[in-house]
Amino acid sequence: MKNPSFIIAKFNGICPQTGLQIKKGDTIVYFPKEKKAYHATSKNAEIVRGFCFSKTWGMIDKDY
């Protein structure tokens, strides 16, 4: 199973969480299991940034 990650959008779309427009070339967070892309300002993007930070710094909750 692949984990959510930040990628560059290949297509235009709408964030299902915020309703904001996603344009081709924008940075997004992609959830491969759901096959959904979220805007970089969404709550899901904030959570993924937190996981990335925790993993980078070897924090206890890195795999929570």
Rosetta constraint file for C-alpha pairs under 8 A:
AtomPair CA 1 CA 33 HARMONIC 7.43 0.50
AtomPair CA 2 CA 32 HARMONIC 6.49 0.50
AtomPair CA 2 CA 33 HARMONIC 7.20 0.50
AtomPair CA 3 CA 31 HARMONIC 6.94 0.50
AtomPair CA 3 CA 32 HARMONIC 7.13 0.50
AtomPair CA 4 CA 29 HARMONIC 6.63 0.50
AtomPair CA 4 CA 30 HARMONIC 5.46 0.50
AtomPair CA 4 CA 31 HARMONIC 4.46 0.50
AtomPair CA 4 CA 32 HARMONIC 6.43 0.50
AtomPair CA 4 CA 48 HARMONIC 7.06 0.50
AtomPair CA 5 CA 29 HARMONIC 5.39 0.50
AtomPair CA 5 CA 30 HARMONIC 5.56 0.50
AtomPair CA 5 CA 31 HARMONIC 6.94 0.50
AtomPair CA 5 CA 48 HARMONIC 7.18 0.50
AtomPair CA 6 CA 27 HARMONIC 6.65 0.50
AtomPair CA 6 CA 28 HARMONIC 5.52 0.50
AtomPair CA 6 CA 29 HARMONIC 4.29 0.50
AtomPair CA 6 CA 30 HARMONIC 6.21 0.50
AtomPair CA 7 CA 27 HARMONIC 5.75 0.50
AtomPair CA 7 CA 28 HARMONIC 5.58 0.50
AtomPair CA 7 CA 29 HARMONIC 6.15 0.50
AtomPair CA 7 CA 30 HARMONIC 6.78 0.50
AtomPair CA 8 CA 24 HARMONIC 7.57 0.50
AtomPair CA 8 CA 25 HARMONIC 5.44 0.50
AtomPair CA 8 CA 26 HARMONIC 5.58 0.50
AtomPair CA 8 CA 27 HARMONIC 4.64 0.50
AtomPair CA 8 CA 28 HARMONIC 6.05 0.50
AtomPair CA 9 CA 22 HARMONIC 7.51 0.50
AtomPair CA 9 CA 23 HARMONIC 6.89 0.50
AtomPair CA 9 CA 24 HARMONIC 4.97 0.50
AtomPair CA 9 CA 25 HARMONIC 5.08 0.50
AtomPair CA 9 CA 26 HARMONIC 5.40 0.50
AtomPair CA 9 CA 27 HARMONIC 6.17 0.50
AtomPair CA 9 CA 28 HARMONIC 6.20 0.50
AtomPair CA 10 CA 24 HARMONIC 5.11 0.50
AtomPair CA 10 CA 25 HARMONIC 6.39 0.50
AtomPair CA 11 CA 22 HARMONIC 7.95 0.50
AtomPair CA 11 CA 23 HARMONIC 6.65 0.50
AtomPair CA 11 CA 24 HARMONIC 4.71 0.50
AtomPair CA 11 CA 25 HARMONIC 7.87 0.50
AtomPair CA 12 CA 21 HARMONIC 7.55 0.50
AtomPair CA 12 CA 22 HARMONIC 5.44 0.50
AtomPair CA 12 CA 23 HARMONIC 4.45 0.50
AtomPair CA 12 CA 24 HARMONIC 5.00 0.50
AtomPair CA 13 CA 21 HARMONIC 5.97 0.50
AtomPair CA 13 CA 22 HARMONIC 4.92 0.50
AtomPair CA 13 CA 23 HARMONIC 6.52 0.50
AtomPair CA 14 CA 19 HARMONIC 5.75 0.50
AtomPair CA 14 CA 20 HARMONIC 5.68 0.50
AtomPair CA 14 CA 21 HARMONIC 4.59 0.50
AtomPair CA 14 CA 22 HARMONIC 5.44 0.50
AtomPair CA 14 CA 38 HARMONIC 7.99 0.50
AtomPair CA 15 CA 19 HARMONIC 4.95 0.50
AtomPair CA 15 CA 20 HARMONIC 5.42 0.50
AtomPair CA 15 CA 21 HARMONIC 6.37 0.50
AtomPair CA 15 CA 22 HARMONIC 6.59 0.50
AtomPair CA 15 CA 37 HARMONIC 6.51 0.50
AtomPair CA 15 CA 38 HARMONIC 4.89 0.50
AtomPair CA 15 CA 39 HARMONIC 5.50 0.50
AtomPair CA 16 CA 36 HARMONIC 7.94 0.50
AtomPair CA 16 CA 37 HARMONIC 7.82 0.50
AtomPair CA 16 CA 38 HARMONIC 6.73 0.50
AtomPair CA 17 CA 38 HARMONIC 6.92 0.50
AtomPair CA 17 CA 42 HARMONIC 6.69 0.50
AtomPair CA 17 CA 43 HARMONIC 7.87 0.50
AtomPair CA 18 CA 39 HARMONIC 7.35 0.50
AtomPair CA 18 CA 42 HARMONIC 6.18 0.50
AtomPair CA 20 CA 39 HARMONIC 6.86 0.50
AtomPair CA 21 CA 39 HARMONIC 7.74 0.50
AtomPair CA 22 CA 26 HARMONIC 6.56 0.50
AtomPair CA 22 CA 28 HARMONIC 7.88 0.50
AtomPair CA 22 CA 39 HARMONIC 6.38 0.50
AtomPair CA 27 CA 39 HARMONIC 7.56 0.50
AtomPair CA 27 CA 40 HARMONIC 6.24 0.50
AtomPair CA 28 CA 37 HARMONIC 6.39 0.50
AtomPair CA 28 CA 38 HARMONIC 5.71 0.50
AtomPair CA 28 CA 39 HARMONIC 5.19 0.50
AtomPair CA 28 CA 40 HARMONIC 5.00 0.50
AtomPair CA 28 CA 45 HARMONIC 7.66 0.50
AtomPair CA 29 CA 37 HARMONIC 5.78 0.50
AtomPair CA 29 CA 38 HARMONIC 5.29 0.50
AtomPair CA 29 CA 39 HARMONIC 6.68 0.50
AtomPair CA 29 CA 40 HARMONIC 6.38 0.50
AtomPair CA 29 CA 44 HARMONIC 7.70 0.50
AtomPair CA 29 CA 45 HARMONIC 5.72 0.50
AtomPair CA 29 CA 48 HARMONIC 7.75 0.50
AtomPair CA 30 CA 35 HARMONIC 7.22 0.50
AtomPair CA 30 CA 36 HARMONIC 5.92 0.50
AtomPair CA 30 CA 37 HARMONIC 4.48 0.50
AtomPair CA 30 CA 38 HARMONIC 6.36 0.50
AtomPair CA 31 CA 35 HARMONIC 5.65 0.50
AtomPair CA 31 CA 36 HARMONIC 5.40 0.50
AtomPair CA 31 CA 37 HARMONIC 6.34 0.50
AtomPair CA 32 CA 36 HARMONIC 6.77 0.50
AtomPair CA 38 CA 42 HARMONIC 6.43 0.50
AtomPair CA 38 CA 44 HARMONIC 7.07 0.50
AtomPair CA 38 CA 45 HARMONIC 6.88 0.50
AtomPair CA 39 CA 45 HARMONIC 7.08 0.50
AtomPair CA 40 CA 45 HARMONIC 5.51 0.50
AtomPair CA 40 CA 46 HARMONIC 7.82 0.50
AtomPair CA 41 CA 45 HARMONIC 6.37 0.50
AtomPair CA 41 CA 46 HARMONIC 7.13 0.50
AtomPair CA 42 CA 46 HARMONIC 6.47 0.50
AtomPair CA 43 CA 47 HARMONIC 6.33 0.50
AtomPair CA 44 CA 48 HARMONIC 6.30 0.50
AtomPair CA 45 CA 49 HARMONIC 6.17 0.50
AtomPair CA 46 CA 50 HARMONIC 6.36 0.50
AtomPair CA 47 CA 51 HARMONIC 6.42 0.50
AtomPair CA 48 CA 52 HARMONIC 6.19 0.50
AtomPair CA 49 CA 53 HARMONIC 6.15 0.50
AtomPair CA 50 CA 54 HARMONIC 6.14 0.50
AtomPair CA 51 CA 55 HARMONIC 6.10 0.50
AtomPair CA 51 CA 62 HARMONIC 5.95 0.50
AtomPair CA 51 CA 63 HARMONIC 7.65 0.50
AtomPair CA 52 CA 56 HARMONIC 6.08 0.50
AtomPair CA 52 CA 62 HARMONIC 7.77 0.50
AtomPair CA 53 CA 57 HARMONIC 6.26 0.50
AtomPair CA 54 CA 58 HARMONIC 5.97 0.50
AtomPair CA 54 CA 59 HARMONIC 4.99 0.50
AtomPair CA 54 CA 60 HARMONIC 7.63 0.50
AtomPair CA 54 CA 61 HARMONIC 6.69 0.50
AtomPair CA 54 CA 62 HARMONIC 4.82 0.50
AtomPair CA 55 CA 59 HARMONIC 6.28 0.50
AtomPair CA 55 CA 62 HARMONIC 4.65 0.50
AtomPair CA 55 CA 63 HARMONIC 7.49 0.50
AtomPair CA 58 CA 62 HARMONIC 6.69 0.50
